[in-house]
Amino acid sequence: MQTKPPYTLGYLNFAACCSLFKQLVFDYQERDVDGSMMQVAEKIVAKCNGLPLAVKAIGNVCRIEYNLESWMDILESKEWKPNIQSGDCLPVLKLSYDRMPPHLKPCFAFFALFPKDYPFNMERIIKLWMSLGLINNSNGKELEDVGRDYIKQLLERSMIQLIEKKDSEPEQTLAMHDLLHDLAQHVAGNEVSRRKLEMTSDLSEDQMEKKFDVSEASTTRYLSLVAPQDNAEHIELGNKTLMDILQHCKGSKILRLVLVLTWETTSSVPVEIPCNMLKTWRHIRALDFSHAAIATLPESIGNLKLLSYLNVSNTELEFLPDSIFNLYNLQTLEFGHCPLLKLPNGIGQLINLRHLNNNSDYPCCLPYGIGLLTNLKSLKAFVIGKGTSDCNISELKYLAFLKGSLNIFGLNNVSDIEDAKAVNLQKKRYIEQLELNFRCDYEFSIYDHEPEGIRREISEELLEVLKPHQNIIELKIFSYSGSSFPKWVGNKSFTKLANVKLAAFHCRLLPPLGQLPSLKYLEIQAAYKVRYIGHEFFGVNAATQGFQSLETSEIEHMSTSFSPQLVTLPSALSSALTTLVLMDCTKLSTILTLPSLSHLGLFGKFHKMLLLKSHLPQLKTIVVSWSHEMTSLDLNNQNVRSLEALNIYGCAGLESIDGLNKLLSLKRLSITMCPQLFIEPEEHFPPSLDRYEVRGCGDIDYVSKDYRPGSGLADDDLGVRINMMSL
C-alpha cells in the first residue's frame, strides 16, 4: 500500500515505548494492570519497533478494545509487515483503521478531500457529513450531536487532532497528521478526488487528461478543488482549470460533493458557476463555493432537488435567485459575509433547513416567514425590518430549538412591545451567546448621538422583556438609548456569564457587573454619559467583593468632546485583572493598585500623568497606539521598571521617549510609524533587549534585531485582541 518513499521518524527504546503504551492504556481511568494482558502488550509494543506514532495509534485501539481476545487479534494481525522496521508506519495505522467501527471509516476517509496541513472547521465537517448521509441517527439523537460524537471518537483514536482554540475563534478547528492523511487517501480510493487549481495557462488538453480523466470522473463521489497557497498574481487562470475539471464531471450520476478550498493566504478564487453543468448534477448533495469570487448564482440551482448543503459565504453575491427556495431538502444554507442587499421572499419554504449562517457586519434584513423554519438549530443573525414583508421579532418565538449564538439586529424597528414579549428568550435555554443590537449594523459614532427609530422609554421596556435564559455565557448590547439598564443585566443569577460587551449606550451609571461570579472578559465602548464608575458597578454591598474572576477589561471611548469624561476607575477592581485597555480616556489621571495587572493598552488620547501616578507592580507589557497628540512619553516611573515588552504604534506627534534606557528588564520593543521620533537604538535602547523593531521613525526606514516579521512583539503577552486593536 506504500505510494511514497518511507518516512524517517525518530525512534524510542523499548522501555520508553512500553511507558507510552502504559500511559495510553493502563493509566486511563486507573485500570488495574493484568499480568497476562501486560505480556501481550509488550509483544505488541515490540512489533512497533520504536516508532512512537505506531505505539500511539495501536495503544489507542487497545485502550478502546480493552480485552485479551481483541489484543490477541491485534498481535496476530497480518498488517504487521517486515517493512515497519524501515520506518514505514502506514501498516500499523491501517491496522488501527481496520478496527474502527463501520460508521467511522467513511468519515475518516472524507478528510482526504483536504490537502495536508489544512485546518478544517469542525462544525463545517459535521454539516457536510450530514448532507452526504454519513451520520446515522438511529439512536434518536440530533444529527449534529451524533456528528460531534464521531469527532470525539476519531480524536480518542488519535486519527485527527484538535488545534488549540484561541479566544478570538468561535469554533473548534481540526488537523490531521501527514501519515494519517496518506492513510485517508489510500482508503478513500477513487471515490475522493482532490485537484489543485493550476495557476498557469500552459496546461495542454493532454496534460489535463492526465490530471483528471474521464475514467476518474466516473468514480468520483467527492471532489475538492484547492487554490494555490501562495495567492499567485494570475490567479484568474485557475478558473480555466476549474471549468476543465468540472467538464469531465458533466452529467455524473455519482458525484455528491463539489468543494472549493482556499487558504488563509488566498483571499478568494475567481470561478464561474457552470450553469449548464448544474442542470446535469441532479444527484449532488453538497456545494461549497465559499471564498470563491462569484457574483451570481444561476436560477438553475433550483433544479438540484437533492441538495442538502450550500455554502456561498465570503463571495461577491448581492442577490440569491428565487429558485433557491425550491431546494426543499436543504439543511444548511451559508451566505455569511456576503454583500447581500436583500433576500427573496419564500424562505419559509425551506422547511428542512437546520442551519442558516448569515453572519455579517452588515447583515441584510430577513424576509417575513423565517418563523416557519421550526427545525432551525442555528441562526447567526436575526435581522428585524420595518416593512410588512420584513422579518418581525415575534417570529423568534417559533424557533424553539436554536442553539449556540444568536445575534438580534434592528431592535429599533420593533414597534410593538407585545411582539417582543412573545419571544420569551428566557425559555431558549440552549442560547449561549446573545447579542442585542438596536441598529442593523455595528457602526456607531464615538460621539453622543440620539438613536433613530425608537423612543428612549420604549428601548428600556424592550431590553427589559428580552431577558435571556441564565445559561448564557456571553452577552453583548449595542446602541441602547435607555437611561438605565434593566435589573437583569448584571444579576448574579447569571452564574455562567463570562464575557460581556456594552457599546454605544446612554446610561449614566454602569450595571452591577461585579456581581457576576464567572465574568472574565469585560469590554465597555462608547459609554457616552458615564463620568464616574462607583460602587454601583460592583453591586449591592459588593464594593470589595466584585469581579472575582475578571481577567481582561477593555474600556474604550469613555469620554468625548460632547459628554462628561471619565475621571476615575474604581479602587476595588478585581485583584485577578491581568489585562486593561483604555481608549480616549483623557481625564483619567491614575489607576489605583491592580496587583495582578500585567498588560496595559493605551489607545488614542490619554492623560500624560497616567503612567507616572498609577501603581501597577506587576506590569509587564504596554501598548501605546494612535496617540497622535502625544509629543513625549515619560517612562521615568518605578511602575514600569519591570516592563518586558513595549509596543508604540502610529503616534504621529511623538518626539521623545524619556527613561527608555532605564528599562533594564525590557526584552522586546517595537516602535512603528512615529515620523517625528528621532531615535538611535545603540544610544537610547537598554542593553537587556533580546529583539526590537523600529520602522518609519524619523530618518529610520527600518532597523531590527532578531525580529520575526508577522510575529508581533505584543502577541505573546496581550493576545489577539490588543494586537488587532494596535493594528
C-alpha positions in Angstrom: 0.0 0.0 0.0 3.0 2.3 0.1 2.9 5.0 -2.6 5.7 7.2 -1.3 9.2 6.6 0.0 9.3 5.6 3.7 9.1 8.4 6.3 12.1 8.5 8.6 10.9 9.0 12.1 12.6 9.3 15.4 12.7 6.1 17.5 12.1 5.3 21.1 13.8 2.5 23.0 11.6 -0.4 24.2 11.3 0.9 27.8 10.1 4.3 26.6 7.6 2.6 24.2 6.2 0.5 27.0 5.9 3.5 29.2 4.0 5.4 26.4 1.7 2.4 25.9 1.0 2.0 29.6 0.2 5.7 29.8 -2.3 5.5 27.0 -3.9 2.2 28.0 -3.5 1.2 31.7 -3.3 4.7 33.2 -6.6 5.5 31.5 -9.3 5.5 34.2 -6.6 4.0 36.6 -7.1 0.5 35.3 -5.5 -2.4 37.1 -2.7 -4.0 35.1 -3.4 -7.6 34.4 -0.3 -9.8 34.1 -1.4 -11.8 31.0 -2.5 -8.6 29.2 0.8 -6.9 30.1 2.6 -9.7 28.4 0.6 -9.4 25.2 1.0 -5.6 25.4 4.8 -5.9 25.5 4.7 -8.2 22.4 2.5 -5.6 20.6 4.9 -2.8 21.6 7.9 -4.8 20.4 6.2 -5.1 16.9 6.1 -1.3 16.7 9.9 -1.2 16.5 10.3 2.0 18.4 8.0 4.1 16.3 6.1 6.5 18.6 3.2 7.1 16.2 2.7 3.4 15.8 2.7 2.9 19.6 0.2 5.7 20.0 -2.1 4.5 17.2 -2.2 0.9 18.4 -2.3 2.0 22.0 -5.5 3.9 21.5 -7.0 0.9 19.8 -6.0 -1.3 22.8 -7.5 1.2 25.2 -10.8 1.1 23.4 -10.8 -2.7 22.9 -9.7 -3.5 26.4 -9.9 -7.3 26.4 -7.4 -10.1 25.9 -9.1 -11.6 22.9 -9.0 -8.3 20.9 -5.4 -7.8 21.9 -4.5 -11.3 20.6 -6.2 -10.5 17.3 -4.2 -7.3 17.0 -0.9 -9.2 17.9 -1.6 -11.8 15.2 -2.8 -9.4 12.5 -1.3 -9.8 9.0 -0.8 -6.0 8.9 2.4 -6.4 10.9 4.8 -6.4 8.0 8.6 -6.5 8.0 8.9 -3.1 6.4 7.9 -1.4 9.6 11.5 -1.9 10.6 12.5 0.6 8.0 10.3 3.3 9.5 7.1 2.7 7.4 4.3 3.3 9.9 1.4 3.0 7.5 0.7 -0.7 8.0 0.2 -0.1 11.8 -2.1 2.9 11.0 -4.0 0.7 8.6 -4.5 -1.8 11.4 -5.9 1.0 13.5 -8.2 2.0 10.7 -9.4 -1.6 10.1 -10.5 -1.9 13.8 -12.7 1.2 13.6 -16.4 0.8 13.8 -18.1 0.9 10.3 -19.7 4.3 10.8 -16.3 6.0 11.4 -14.5 4.7 8.3 -16.2 6.8 5.6 -15.9 9.8 7.9 -12.2 9.3 8.3 -11.7 8.8 4.5 -13.6 12.0 3.9 -10.6 14.0 5.2 -8.7 13.0 2.0 -10.6 15.9 0.4 -8.4 18.4 2.2 -4.7 19.0 1.4 -2.0 18.3 4.0 -1.7 20.9 6.8 -5.1 22.2 6.0 -7.1 23.2 9.2 -10.7 22.1 9.0 -13.6 23.7 10.9 -15.3 21.0 13.0 -18.9 22.3 12.5 -18.4 22.6 8.8 -17.2 19.0 8.6 -20.2 17.8 10.6 -22.7 19.7 8.3 -21.0 18.2 5.3 -21.2 14.7 6.8 -24.9 15.3 7.4 -25.6 16.3 3.9 -23.8 13.3 2.5 -25.7 10.8 4.7 -22.5 9.8 6.6 -24.2 10.3 10.0 -26.5 7.7 11.4 -29.2 8.9 13.9 -30.7 5.5 14.7 -30.3 6.3 18.5 -32.7 9.2 18.2 -30.1 11.9 18.9 -29.8 15.0 16.9 -27.6 14.6 13.8 -25.3 17.4 14.9 -24.7 15.7 18.3 -24.0 12.4 16.7 -21.5 14.1 14.4 -19.7 15.5 17.4 -19.6 12.0 18.9 -18.0 10.8 15.7 -15.4 13.6 16.0 -14.8 12.7 19.6 -14.3 9.0 18.7 -11.8 9.9 16.0 -9.9 12.1 18.5 -9.8 9.3 21.0 -8.3 7.1 18.4 -5.8 9.9 17.5 -6.9 9.8 13.9 -7.4 13.5 13.9 -6.1 16.3 16.2 -7.7 19.2 17.9 -6.0 22.5 17.3 -5.8 24.6 20.4 -8.7 27.2 20.3 -7.9 30.9 20.6 -10.3 33.3 22.3 -11.0 35.0 19.0 -12.0 31.8 17.3 -15.7 30.9 17.8 -15.4 27.3 16.7 -13.1 24.4 17.0 -10.5 23.5 14.3 -9.1 20.1 13.5 -6.0 18.9 11.8 -4.5 15.6 10.6 -1.0 14.1 10.8 0.6 13.7 7.4 0.9 9.9 7.7 -2.8 9.6 8.6 -3.6 11.8 5.7 -1.8 9.4 3.4 -3.9 6.6 5.0 -7.1 8.6 4.4 -6.1 8.9 0.7 -5.4 5.2 0.5 -8.7 4.0 2.0 -10.7 6.6 0.1 -9.5 5.3 -3.2 -11.1 6.8 -6.3 -14.2 8.0 -4.5 -12.4 11.1 -3.3 -10.6 13.3 -5.7 -8.6 16.4 -4.7 -7.4 18.7 -7.5 -5.2 21.7 -7.4 -6.4 24.7 -9.4 -3.4 25.3 -11.7 -2.4 29.0 -12.0 -0.9 28.6 -15.4 -2.2 28.7 -18.9 0.5 26.3 -20.2 -1.6 23.3 -19.4 -2.4 21.4 -22.6 -5.5 19.3 -23.0 -3.4 16.1 -22.9 -1.9 17.2 -19.6 -5.4 18.0 -18.3 -6.5 14.5 -19.2 -3.6 13.1 -17.2 -4.6 15.2 -14.2 -8.3 14.3 -14.3 -9.5 11.9 -16.9 -13.0 10.6 -17.8 -12.5 7.3 -16.0 -11.6 9.1 -12.8 -14.6 11.3 -13.1 -16.9 8.3 -13.4 -15.8 7.0 -9.9 -15.5 10.3 -8.1 -18.2 10.9 -5.4 -16.5 13.8 -3.6 -14.4 16.4 -5.5 -12.4 19.2 -3.9 -10.7 22.0 -5.9 -7.8 23.5 -4.0 -6.5 27.0 -4.7 -2.7 27.7 -4.5 -1.4 28.6 -1.1 0.7 31.5 -2.3 -2.1 33.6 -3.9 -0.5 33.9 -7.3 -0.8 37.1 -9.2 -2.5 35.4 -12.2 -5.0 33.5 -10.1 -7.8 34.2 -12.6 -6.2 31.5 -14.8 -7.4 28.9 -12.2 -10.9 29.3 -13.4 -10.0 27.6 -16.7 -8.6 24.6 -14.9 -11.7 24.5 -12.7 -14.0 24.5 -15.7 -11.9 21.9 -17.4 -12.2 19.6 -14.4 -15.9 20.2 -14.0 -16.5 19.5 -17.6 -15.3 15.9 -17.1 -18.0 15.6 -14.3 -20.8 16.8 -16.5 -23.8 14.5 -16.2 -22.2 12.5 -13.4 -24.7 10.3 -11.6 -22.3 9.5 -8.8 -20.9 13.0 -7.9 -22.2 14.1 -4.5 -20.0 16.9 -3.4 -18.1 19.8 -5.0 -15.9 21.8 -2.7 -13.7 24.8 -3.4 -10.9 25.2 -0.8 -8.8 28.3 -0.2 -6.0 29.0 2.3 -5.8 31.9 4.7 -3.2 33.4 2.4 -5.6 33.2 -0.5 -8.2 36.0 -0.5 -10.6 34.4 -3.0 -10.7 32.3 -6.1 -12.4 33.8 -9.2 -14.6 31.0 -10.5 -17.7 30.7 -12.6 -20.7 28.6 -11.6 -21.2 26.3 -14.6 -24.9 26.9 -15.4 -25.1 24.1 -18.0 -23.4 21.6 -15.6 -25.6 22.4 -12.7 -28.6 21.1 -14.7 -26.8 17.7 -15.0 -25.8 17.3 -11.4 -29.2 16.1 -10.2 -27.7 13.8 -7.6 -25.5 16.4 -6.0 -25.9 16.7 -2.2 -23.4 19.5 -1.3 -21.9 22.5 -3.0 -19.3 24.7 -1.2 -18.1 27.7 -3.1 -17.1 29.8 0.0 -14.4 32.3 -0.7 -14.9 32.0 -4.5 -15.2 35.3 -6.2 -18.7 34.6 -7.7 -21.2 37.5 -8.2 -24.3 35.5 -9.3 -25.9 32.1 -8.7 -27.8 30.7 -11.7 -31.5 30.1 -11.5 -30.8 26.5 -12.5 -29.5 25.8 -9.0 -33.2 25.4 -8.1 -33.1 22.1 -10.1 -30.8 20.4 -7.6 -33.7 18.9 -5.6 -31.4 16.6 -3.5 -29.1 19.4 -2.5 -28.7 19.5 1.3 -25.7 21.8 1.8 -25.0 25.1 0.1 -22.2 27.4 1.2 -21.5 30.7 -0.7 -20.0 32.6 2.3 -17.4 35.3 1.6 -18.4 35.6 -2.0 -19.5 38.7 -4.0 -23.1 37.7 -4.2 -25.6 40.6 -3.9 -28.7 38.6 -4.6 -29.8 35.0 -4.3 -32.1 33.6 -7.0 -35.7 33.0 -6.2 -35.3 29.4 -7.3 -33.1 28.7 -4.2 -36.3 28.2 -2.2 -37.2 25.2 -4.3 -34.5 23.3 -2.5 -36.8 21.6 0.0 -34.1 19.2 1.2 -31.6 21.9 2.1 -30.3 21.5 5.6 -27.5 24.1 5.6 -27.5 27.5 3.9 -24.5 29.7 4.5 -24.0 33.1 3.0 -22.1 34.9 5.7 -20.0 38.0 4.9 -21.6 38.5 1.5 -22.7 41.9 0.3 -26.3 40.7 0.0 -28.8 43.6 -0.4 -31.9 41.6 0.1 -33.2 38.0 0.5 -36.1 36.9 -1.8 -39.4 36.1 -0.2 -40.2 32.5 0.3 -37.6 31.5 2.8 -40.4 29.7 4.8 -40.5 27.0 2.1 -37.1 25.6 3.3 -38.9 23.5 5.9 -35.9 21.2 6.4 -33.4 23.9 7.0 -31.4 23.4 10.2 -28.6 25.9 9.8 -28.8 29.5 8.4 -25.5 31.4 8.5 -26.0 35.0 7.5 -23.3 36.4 9.8 -22.0 39.8 8.6 -21.0 43.2 9.7 -23.9 44.5 7.6 -26.5 41.7 7.6 -29.4 42.2 5.3 -33.0 42.1 6.6 -34.6 38.7 6.7 -37.9 38.3 4.9 -41.2 37.5 6.7 -41.6 33.8 7.1 -38.5 33.0 9.0 -40.7 31.7 11.8 -41.8 28.8 9.6 -38.3 27.3 9.8 -39.1 25.4 13.0 -36.2 22.9 12.5 -33.6 25.7 12.7 -30.8 24.8 15.1 -28.5 27.8 14.3 -29.2 31.3 13.0 -26.3 33.7 13.1 -28.2 37.0 12.6 -31.9 37.6 13.2 -32.4 41.0 11.4 -35.7 42.9 12.1 -37.0 45.1 9.3 -39.5 48.0 9.1 -41.7 46.8 6.2 -44.6 44.4 6.2 -42.6 41.9 4.1 -39.7 42.1 6.5 -39.0 39.8 9.4 -40.8 40.6 12.7 -39.3 39.9 16.1 -42.4 37.8 17.1 -41.3 35.1 14.6 -38.4 34.2 17.0 -40.9 32.6 19.3 -41.4 29.7 16.8 -37.6 29.0 16.6 -37.6 26.9 19.8 -34.5 24.8 19.0 -31.9 27.5 18.4 -28.6 26.7 20.0 -25.2 28.4 20.4 -25.0 32.0 19.1 -27.9 34.4 18.3 -27.4 38.0 17.2 -30.6 40.1 17.1 -30.2 43.2 14.9 -32.6 46.1 14.3 -34.3 46.3 17.7 -35.0 50.0 16.9 -37.5 48.7 14.3 -39.7 47.0 16.9 -43.0 48.8 17.1 -45.0 46.6 19.5 -43.6 45.5 22.9 -46.1 42.7 22.9 -44.2 41.1 19.9 -41.0 41.1 21.9 -42.7 39.7 25.0 -44.0 36.8 22.9 -40.4 35.8 22.0 -39.8 34.7 25.6 -36.0 34.5 25.4 -35.9 33.1 28.9 -37.1 29.8 27.6 -34.4 29.5 25.0 -32.0 27.6 27.3 -29.6 26.5 24.5 -28.6 30.0 23.5 -25.1 30.6 24.9 -24.0 33.8 23.1 -26.6 36.6 22.8 -26.2 39.9 21.1 -28.9 42.6 21.3 -28.3 45.4 18.8 -30.6 48.3 18.4 -29.1 49.0 15.0 -28.8 46.9 11.9 -25.0 47.0 11.8 -22.0 47.6 14.1 -21.4 51.2 13.1 -21.7 53.9 15.7 -20.1 57.3 16.4 -17.8 57.9 19.4 -19.9 61.0 19.9 -23.2 61.1 21.7 -26.0 60.8 19.1 -29.6 60.0 19.8 -30.6 56.7 18.1 -33.1 56.8 15.3 -36.4 55.0 15.1 -37.2 54.3 18.8 -38.1 56.3 21.8 -35.9 56.1 24.9 -38.7 54.7 27.2 -39.6 52.0 24.6 -36.0 50.9 24.4 -35.9 50.5 28.2 -39.0 48.4 28.2 -37.8 46.4 25.2 -34.5 45.5 26.8 -36.3 44.5 30.0 -38.5 41.9 28.2 -35.6 40.5 26.3 -34.1 38.9 29.4 -32.3 35.7 28.3 -32.0 32.3 29.9 -29.5 32.0 32.7 -27.4 29.6 30.7 -25.8 32.3 28.6 -22.0 32.7 28.7 -21.7 35.8 26.5 -23.8 38.9 26.3 -23.4 41.9 24.0 -25.6 45.0 23.9 -25.1 47.7 21.2 -26.6 51.2 20.7 -29.0 51.1 23.7 -30.7 54.5 24.2 -32.3 53.9 27.6 -31.2 56.0 30.6 -30.6 52.9 32.7 -30.0 49.2 32.2 -32.7 46.7 33.4 -32.0 44.9 36.6 -31.3 41.6 34.9 -28.1 43.0 33.3 -25.5 42.1 35.9 -27.8 40.0 38.0 -25.8 37.4 40.0 -28.3 34.6 38.9 -26.3 34.5 35.6 -23.7 32.3 37.1 -22.2 31.2 33.7 -21.9 34.6 32.1 -18.1 35.0 31.4 -18.0 37.6 28.6 -19.8 41.0 28.5 -19.6 43.8 26.0 -21.6 47.1 26.3 -21.2 49.6 23.4 -22.7 52.9 22.4 -25.1 53.4 25.3 -26.5 56.5 27.0 -26.8 55.4 30.6 -25.1 57.5 33.3 -24.4 54.5 35.5 -23.0 51.1 34.6 -24.9 48.0 35.6 -23.7 45.9 38.6 -21.5 43.6 36.6 -19.3 42.9 39.6 -21.9 40.6 40.9 -21.4 38.1 38.0 -19.3 35.3 39.6 -17.8 34.0 36.4 -17.1 37.2 34.5 -13.7 37.0 32.9 -13.8 39.4 30.0 -15.4 42.9 30.0 -15.5 45.5 27.2 -17.1 48.9 27.6 -17.1 51.0 24.4 -18.6 54.4 23.7 -20.2 54.9 27.2 -21.4 58.4 26.2 -22.6 59.7 29.6 -20.5 57.8 32.1 -18.2 60.0 34.1 -17.6 58.0 37.3 -17.5 54.3 38.0 -18.7 53.8 41.6 -19.9 51.1 43.9 -23.0 50.6 41.8 -20.7 48.8 39.3 -19.9 46.2 41.9 -23.5 45.6 43.1 -25.1 46.0 46.5 -22.6 45.6 49.3 -20.1 44.3 46.8 -17.5 47.1 46.7 -14.8 44.9 47.9 -16.1 41.6 46.5 -16.9 42.3 42.9 -15.2 40.9 39.8 -13.6 38.0 41.5 -12.9 36.2 38.2 -12.3 39.2 35.9 -9.1 38.8 33.9 -9.4 41.2 31.0 -11.1 44.6 30.7 -11.3 47.0 27.8 -12.7 50.4 28.4 -13.0 52.5 25.2 -14.3 55.9 24.4 -15.4 56.6 27.9 -15.1 60.3 27.1 -15.9 62.5 24.2 -15.9 66.2 23.5 -19.7 66.2 23.7 -20.2 64.4 27.0 -18.7 64.3 30.5 -15.4 62.5 30.8 -14.3 59.5 32.9 -12.3 60.8 35.8 -11.7 57.7 38.0 -11.6 54.0 37.9 -12.9 52.2 41.0 -10.4 51.3 43.6 -11.9 47.8 44.0 -11.4 46.4 40.6 -10.6 42.7 40.6 -7.3 41.5 42.0 -7.4 38.9 39.3 -7.5 41.5 36.5 -4.5 40.9 34.2 -5.3 43.0 31.1 -6.8 46.5 30.8 -7.3 48.5 27.6 -8.2 52.2 27.7 -9.1 54.3 24.7 -9.6 58.1 24.7 -10.0 58.4 28.5 -8.3 61.8 28.7 -9.4 62.8 32.2 -8.3 59.5 33.8 -5.0 60.5 35.5 -4.4 57.5 37.7 -5.1 53.8 38.0 -5.1 52.7 41.6 -3.5 49.4 42.7 -4.2 46.5 40.5 -1.9 43.8 41.9 -2.2 41.3 39.0 -2.3 43.7 36.1 0.4 42.7 33.7 -0.8 44.1 30.3 -2.0 47.7 29.6 -3.2 49.1 26.3 -3.5 52.8 25.8 -5.2 53.9 22.6 -5.9 57.3 21.4 -5.8 60.2 23.9 -4.8 59.5 27.5 -3.7 61.7 30.4 0.0 62.5 30.5 0.3 61.6 34.2 -1.4 58.2 33.9 1.8 56.1 33.9 3.5 58.3 36.4 0.8 58.3 39.1 -0.6 54.7 38.7 0.6 51.9 40.9 0.9 48.7 38.8 3.5 46.4 40.5 3.2 43.5 38.0 3.0 45.5 34.8 4.9 43.6 32.0 3.6 44.9 28.7 2.4 48.3 27.4 0.9 49.0 24.0 0.5 52.7 23.1 -1.2 53.3 19.8 -2.8 56.1 17.7 -2.0 58.7 20.3 -1.4 61.4 17.7 -1.3 64.4 20.0 1.2 62.9 22.4 4.6 64.6 22.0 6.5 62.8 24.7 6.2 59.5 26.6 7.6 59.6 30.2 8.7 56.2 31.4 10.5 57.5 34.5 8.4 55.6 36.9 9.2 52.7 39.2 5.9 51.1 37.9 7.4 50.4 34.6 10.9 49.3 35.6 9.9 45.6 35.4 8.4 46.1 31.9 9.3 43.3 29.5 7.6 44.4 26.3 6.7 47.8 24.8 4.9 48.4 21.6 4.4 52.0 20.3 2.4 52.4 17.1 1.1 55.2 15.0 1.8 58.1 17.3 2.3 60.9 14.7 3.3 63.7 17.1 5.7 61.7 19.3 9.1 63.3 19.6 10.7 61.7 22.6 10.6 58.8 24.9 12.0 59.6 28.4 13.5 56.9 30.5 13.6 54.2 27.9 17.2 53.3 28.5 16.4 52.7 32.2 14.0 49.8 31.5 16.6 47.2 32.3 14.1 44.3 32.2 12.8 45.2 28.7 13.2 42.2 26.3 11.0 43.2 23.3 10.5 46.6 21.8 8.5 47.8 18.7 8.3 51.4 17.6 6.4 51.9 14.3 5.0 54.8 12.3 6.2 57.6 14.6 7.6 60.0 12.0 8.6 62.8 14.4 10.6 60.5 16.7 14.4 60.5 16.0 16.0 57.7 18.0 19.2 55.8 17.9 19.0 52.2 19.0 22.6 51.9 20.3 22.2 55.2 22.3 18.6 55.1 23.6 17.8 51.4 24.0 18.5 49.4 27.1 21.1 46.6 26.9 18.6 44.0 28.0 16.7 43.9 24.7 16.5 40.5 23.0 14.8 41.8 19.9 13.5 45.1 18.6 12.0 46.7 15.6 12.0 50.4 14.5 10.0 51.2 11.4 9.0 54.6 9.9 10.5 56.8 12.7 12.5 59.9 12.0 15.2 59.1 9.5 15.0 55.4 10.1 13.1 53.5 7.4 13.6 50.1 9.1 16.0 48.6 11.5 15.6 45.5 13.7 17.4 42.9 15.8 16.2 39.3 15.8 12.7 40.4 14.9 10.5 37.9 13.2 8.1 39.6 10.8 4.5 38.8 11.4 5.0 37.6 14.9 4.1 40.9 16.6 6.1 41.9 19.7 2.9 42.2 21.7 1.4 38.9 20.6 3.0 36.8 23.3 1.5 38.9 26.1 -1.6 40.8 25.1 -3.1 38.2 22.7 -5.2 38.6 19.7 -7.5 41.4 20.9 -4.9 44.0 21.9 -2.7 43.2 18.9 -5.6 43.6 16.5 -6.5 46.9 18.1 -3.0 48.2 17.8 -3.0 47.4 14.1 
